[in-house]
Amino acid sequence: MFSSILKELRTRNGVSQSKLSKSIGVSAGNISDWESDRSKPGYSALVEIARFFEVSADYLLELDPPPVNTKESLNAYKKEQGLVCDGSPLSDAEADLVAIFRLLPPMRQEELFDLACFQYERHVERKKKSIYWTFLEDEKEKEKNNGLHQTGTHGGIA
């Protein structure tokens, strides 16, 4: 029931009715009415509540199961899914990442996917795209040249 979901989200996150009302642009009386099931929020308020608590509107409307956020639930989810890649079982870290991704709302999945793509591209193309790697290569070259110079002045190191 929406009223209990809202109250639970607010309590779990340590947010007062007053703070929530200010954050989403409604009166504290509205929050009280919603939590006591005297009324329901409109579309705009529902969207703001979902954004504020970072949950889906489907969850608020009880169309989605509650978010899974405990280690035991995550382990059960991984076991249930039998996560593999290219026919090989995923490592614990890989399986955790995939399971967490699947449990996120679509907006958060998109952000995580974009971040992973950025990191991958940066790793693969780092010498082309990042001034840091150019600087690091210059420093390594200097160290290498200094080592050769020192070796030459001391008659070589065996």
Salt bridges, closest charged atoms under 4 A:
GLU8 OE2 - ARG12 NE 2.84
ASP33 OD1 - ARG38 NE 2.97
GLU35 OE2 - ARG10 NE 2.51
ASP37 OD1 - LYS40 NZ 2.40
GLU48 OE2 - ARG51 NH1 3.38
GLU54 OE2 - ARG108 NH2 2.74
ASP96 OD1 - LYS78 NZ 2.47
GLU111 OE2 - ARG108 NH1 2.91
GLU121 OE1 - LYS129 NZ 3.68
GLU125 OE1 - LYS128 NZ 3.91
GLU139 OE2 - LYS142 NZ 3.67
